[in-house]
Amino acid sequence: MRYIPHGVCSSAIDVELDGDVIKKVEFTGGCNGNTQGVSRLVEGMKVSDAIAKIKGIKCGFRPTSCPDQLALALEQAINQ
């Protein structure tokens, strides 16, 4: 599933799930080291656990962040 984030530097987030477990996450754009780190940390995690940990994180003065946008992408993926 591809999610188009809003209010962040990354331009797309690709998410692959295996049931309720995150199999793979790939960001397009954004802070490369940070997005790779977030992706690797959530891979293998249950979707609900990842959402609980990363939803609401802000980036500087922005009201959202790449991890927060990933949480929204995961919510969209499980509600489809």
Secondary structure, 3 states (H helix, E strand, C coil): CEECCCCCCEEEEEEEEECCEEEEEEEEECCHHHHHHHHHHHCCCEHHHHHHHHCCCCCCCCCCCHHHHHHHHHHHHHCC
